[in-house]
Amino acid sequence: MNIAIVTLDCFNELDSLIAAGILGRMVPHGWSVRVCAPVPVVQSRSGTRLERQEELAWTASADAVLIGSGWRTRDWVEDDAIMNQLRLDPARQLIGAQ
């Protein structure tokens, strides 16, 4: 199973990092858990910097996509540059948000 954790600037650490930690426990069983972001490094509201593992386009190949929240969630939804990079298919993928 390939899982994408979408993480954007001003992200909530609890959403992205705890999800990556818990789901990452399945890596020895063949799962792939990747933090996806539109830029090489994203920063949480409190200043935690996180390096992406994949670009947002990787979400197209994921079996599941988990979208983390943040202080700028509404800005992200209105940003065509970000939204156009997401390739989600609810008929084929599990899609969740926090």
C-alpha positions as CSV (number, residue, x, y, z in Angstrom):
1,M,0.0,0.0,0.0
2,N,1.3,3.4,-1.0
3,I,0.2,6.2,1.3
4,A,0.6,10.0,0.6
5,I,0.5,12.4,3.5
6,V,-0.2,15.8,2.0
7,T,1.6,18.5,4.1
8,L,1.6,22.2,3.3
9,D,3.0,25.4,4.8
10,C,1.6,26.3,8.3
11,F,0.8,22.6,8.8
12,N,-0.3,21.1,12.0
13,E,2.5,18.8,13.3
14,L,0.1,16.4,15.0
15,D,-1.7,15.7,11.7
16,S,1.4,15.0,9.5
17,L,4.0,13.7,11.9
18,I,1.8,11.4,14.0
19,A,0.2,10.0,10.9
20,A,3.6,9.4,9.3
21,G,4.9,7.8,12.5
22,I,1.9,5.4,13.1
23,L,1.5,4.4,9.4
24,G,5.2,4.1,9.0
25,R,5.2,1.1,11.4
26,M,3.8,-0.8,8.4
27,V,6.8,-0.1,6.2
28,P,8.4,-3.5,7.2
29,H,5.2,-5.1,5.8
30,G,5.5,-3.6,2.4
31,W,3.7,-0.3,2.9
32,S,5.2,3.0,1.6
33,V,4.4,6.2,3.5
34,R,5.5,9.4,2.0
35,V,5.2,13.1,3.0
36,C,4.1,15.0,-0.1
37,A,4.4,18.8,-0.4
38,P,4.4,21.4,-3.2
39,V,7.8,22.8,-2.2
40,P,11.0,21.0,-0.9
41,V,10.6,22.2,2.7
42,V,7.4,23.1,4.5
43,Q,7.1,24.9,7.8
44,S,4.5,24.5,10.6
45,R,3.0,27.4,12.3
46,S,5.3,26.9,15.2
47,G,8.4,26.8,13.0
48,T,9.0,23.0,12.6
49,R,10.6,22.5,9.2
50,L,9.8,19.3,7.3
51,E,11.5,18.1,4.1
52,R,9.1,16.5,1.6
53,Q,9.7,13.0,0.4
54,E,7.7,13.4,-2.8
55,E,6.1,16.1,-4.8
56,L,2.3,16.5,-4.7
57,A,2.0,14.7,-8.1
58,W,2.9,11.5,-6.3
59,T,-0.6,11.5,-4.8
60,A,-1.8,10.1,-8.2
61,S,0.0,6.8,-7.6
62,A,-1.0,6.5,-4.0
63,D,-3.5,3.9,-2.8
64,A,-4.5,6.3,0.1
65,V,-4.1,10.0,0.5
66,L,-4.3,11.7,3.9
67,I,-4.5,15.5,3.8
68,G,-3.3,17.2,6.9
69,S,-4.8,20.4,8.2
70,G,-3.1,23.7,9.0
71,W,-3.6,27.3,9.8
72,R,-3.8,28.1,6.0
73,T,-6.1,25.3,4.9
74,R,-8.6,27.6,3.3
75,D,-5.8,29.4,1.4
76,W,-4.6,26.1,0.0
77,V,-8.0,25.2,-1.3
78,E,-8.2,28.5,-3.2
79,D,-4.7,28.1,-4.6
80,D,-4.9,26.6,-8.1
81,A,-1.2,26.0,-8.2
82,I,-1.6,23.6,-5.3
83,M,-4.9,22.1,-6.3
84,N,-3.8,21.4,-9.8
85,Q,-1.0,19.2,-8.5
86,L,-3.3,16.9,-6.6
87,R,-4.6,14.0,-8.7
88,L,-7.1,12.2,-6.5
89,D,-9.4,9.4,-7.6
90,P,-12.0,8.5,-5.0
91,A,-13.1,5.4,-7.0
92,R,-9.6,4.0,-6.6
93,Q,-8.1,5.7,-3.6
94,L,-8.9,6.0,0.1
95,I,-9.0,9.7,0.8
96,G,-9.0,11.2,4.2
97,A,-8.4,14.6,5.8
98,Q,-7.7,15.8,9.3
